[in-house]
């Protein structure tokens, strides 16, 4: 019933041996500040999701933090890695759709930050926040953001017939001009579908302009509800979509993009898990003299780590297309 957040700084240093193997990792966790709304809340009113992204310039060491609660409100705060003497910070509230917020993803686009918010209604809204900050006298807060704060989302669409359990976004430049690019909004739900909304964006006089959008939905992507999704845009191989859910497996799909055309979603392969996959994270791992790998961490009743060789992933894609 207390709508509060606490922020910490994780600082770590690694020491490597001569053969480039990690010898030790020294980590330190320090408290930065806390946030709490002044409005009264019920016992069931809570934060559901929190996401953060660095602000520019990088030497400001500030981050934009966005949280969504069970009443459909968005809480935005600016956090400095240097902390503050008060130990607390204030934020601002934005009303989304009035439905509980389930997931959020953030994406930098030039000097703006786009926030993608999924709710229990199956809708996803897109908010346009300032992405740069001017630190004043060593203090960093919402009043230091450079640019106009939004009053409403710039775009809203129906992604699913049930709540949006998770979403993942990425951007890719269009070949015609560097000032035009696409944003892919991938999401999953209990309705067993994968939804991808493509936004075609142009930049005019430092302003983001939405030219058009298109929605691609893959029905029956799983035999059970889907909980998590991760989009990995990779020009060297192919664009990958990883999903997991109650069927206790991780599935790989290929995102086929067509210039000014409707994207397509094609199944590639799947692998069994020992958990229901309530959350999913992926990153590329590259080491000199070794093939590139994708590391996937799937959380549920415990955490399962998978290491995927891109040569095997590419072979699976080729075999699927051959059939």
ABEGO torsion letter per residue (X at the ends): XBBBBBBBBBBBBBBBBAAGBBABBBBBBBBABBBBBABBBBAABBBABBBBBBBOBAAAGBBBBBBBBAAGBBBBBBBBAAEBAAGBBBBBBBBBAGBBBABBBBBBBEABBBBBBBBAAGBBBBBBBBABBBBBGGBBBAAABBEBBBABBABBBBABABBBABBBBBBBBBAABAABBBBBBBBBBAAGBBBBBBBBBBBBGGBBBBABBBBBBBBGABABBBABBBBBBBAABBBBBBBBBAAGBBBBBBBBBBBGBBBBBBBABBBBBABAGABBBBBBBBBBGBBBBBBBBBBBBEBBBBBBBAAAAAAAAAAAAAX
